[in-house]
Amino acid sequence: MARKQSINVFGKADHNVTIYLLLGQLIIHWANNESLFLRILHGLVGTTMKDASTLFHSHKNTMGRLDLILALGNGKIADAPLKVELASLVSKFKGLSRTRNFFAHAMFNYDEELRIVDASGVTFDNKNQVFTNELRRFTPATINEINDANTKAVELNRDLWKFAMKLDTHFGREPEMPQQVPSQLLDELREPQSPPSTQIGE
């Protein structure tokens, strides 16, 4: 049996712990999903994971890595529905990234009783090409938004794994199963995936 540990919760615990928990999950789920795009890049380039990792990390930010994956996907994937699926997965991840990036880089403000009351950050308006300041109060709506983002991130993680395995099949490789994951997820991934309409060699 694991030994129980006590953890310190800064501020008003009965209020702050929900926020800490939600934001902690958001950071972890987002990072796990980003790592699966490395797995997808590995499937696209068809080389060693070490080489794929070097290529992935040579791009200094996530958007650059996603652009690389989309470009390779459009150039190497012959099956049109598979290309559409990749674009959809990238789009969903970008949507989650907006939520994650705001809270990951925000400044958090406390009231006199040390309850977290809001987060202030800077967002970039792509349409007008300007930076704007944004203040997000921790209302029930904000809590629900972060909770919903976490739920979507977990669902996206499974979709990314399924896509990576379909990509292996598309290029004529044995699908590579994830390591050290719950048996329920392995069973789900082992279910036959919709095969691509075309298969090509590397």
N, C-alpha and C positions, 0 to 999 in steps of 0.2 A: 504494500500500500504506500502510495506517495505521501511524503511528509507534508503536512499543511504548512503553508507559509503566510505570513501577514504582509500585506502591502499597504504602503502609505497612500492615501488619497488626499491630494492637496485641496484645501478649501472646504466648502459645504458638501460633504460626501453624498448625502441623500439627493442632492441636486446634480452635482458634477459628474458622478460616476456614470450616469447614462450617456452623457456627452463624451466622456473619455472612452467608454466602451464602443460607442458607435464610430467615433473617429479613428480609433485604433483598428477596428475591423476594416474600415474604408481604406486605410493606408495599406494594410496587409493584403486584402483582396485585390486591390489595384495592382500591387507589385507582383502578385502571383499571376495575374492576367498578362502583365507586360512580359513576364518571363516566358509565357506560352507563345508569344510572338517570336521569341528566339527559337523556340521549337519549330514553329512554322517556317521561319527563315531557313533553319537547318533542312527541312523537307524540300524547300524550293531550290536551294543551292546543291543539295545532294552530296555534300562533302562531309568532313568530320565535324563534330559538334565544336571542337576547339576552333576550327577555321570559321565556322558560322558565328561563334561567340566573338571572335576578333572583328569580323565584319559588322556585327550588330553593335558592338561597343565603340567602334570607330566613328559612329554617328553619335554626337554628344547629347542629343535630346530625343525624347520619345517620338515627336512628330517626324523627325528625320528618319528614324528607324521604320516608322509606319509607311512613309513615302517610299522607302527602299523596298519594303515587302510588297507594296501594291505594284510598283514598277516591275519587280521580278515576277509577280503573279500574272500580270497582264502579258508579260513576254513569254513565260514558260508554260502556263496552264492552257491546255487546248480546249478544255471543256467549259463552255460559256456559263452554265449554272454554277460551276465551282468558282469561277471568277466573280460572279455576282455575290456568292456567299462570302467570299473573302472581303469584298468591299463592304458588305453589310456588317461583318464582324468588326472591321476597322472603324466603321461609323459608330457602332454601339460603344466601342471602347473610348473613342474620342468624346462621346457624350458623357460617359462616366468620368473621364479625365477632367472635364470642366468642373464637376463637383469636387473631385479629389484635389485638384490643383488649388482651388480657392481656399479650402479649409487647411490644406497642407502648408500653405504659405501665408495664411492670415495671422493677424495679431488678435489675441483673445482678451477680452475685457471682463473684469470682475466688479461686482458691486461691493458695498461696505461689509457685507457678510461673506465675502469671497465665493459668491455664486457666479459661475460663468454666465454672462448676460448676452454677449454678442461677439461676433467676429468681424473684423474689418480688414479688407484687402483691396487689391487693385486688379481690375479685369481689363482685358484688351478687347476693344470693339473692332472686329474685323471689317465691318462695313464702313465705318468712318475713320478707321486707322488711328484711333486715339485710346489712351488709357483713361479709365474712369475709376473713381473710388467707390467702393460698395460696402455697405454695412448690413450684416445679416444677424438679426436678433434670434435667439434660440427659443422661438415659439414652437408650439406643437407642430405647425406646418413645416418648420425647418427640421425638427427631429424626424418627422415622417419622410421628408425628402432624403435625408441621409440614410435612414433605415431602408427605404426603397432602393437607393443606390447600392447598398450592400447586398440586397436580395438579387438585384439584376447582375451584380458582379459575380455572384456565385453561379447563377444560371449561365452567364457568359463563359465562365471558366470551363464548364462542361461542354459548351458548344465549341470552344476553341480546341479542346482535346479531340472532340469528334472530327473537327475539320482537319486537324493535323494528321489523324489516322487515315482519313479519306485521301489526303494529299499523298501519303505513303503509297496507298493503293493505286492512285492515279499514275504515279511514276514507276509502278511495277515493283515496289518494295514491300516487304512484310511489315504490316503496321506495328509500330513500336509502342508498347503499352507503358503507361506511367508507372513509376516506382513509388512504393510506400504511400499508397492512397487507400481509402476505405474500400472494402470488398464490394460494397453496393455500387460505387462508382466504376470499379473494374467490370462488374457485371453489365452495367449500363453501356460502357464503352465496347464491350464484346458483342453487343447486339449488332446484327448486320446493318451496315450503313447503306444509304441509297448510293448505288455505284454511279460513277460518272458515266456519261454517254460515250466518252472517248477515252482511250488510254494511250499514252505515248511513252516512249523511252526517255531517259534523262538527256 
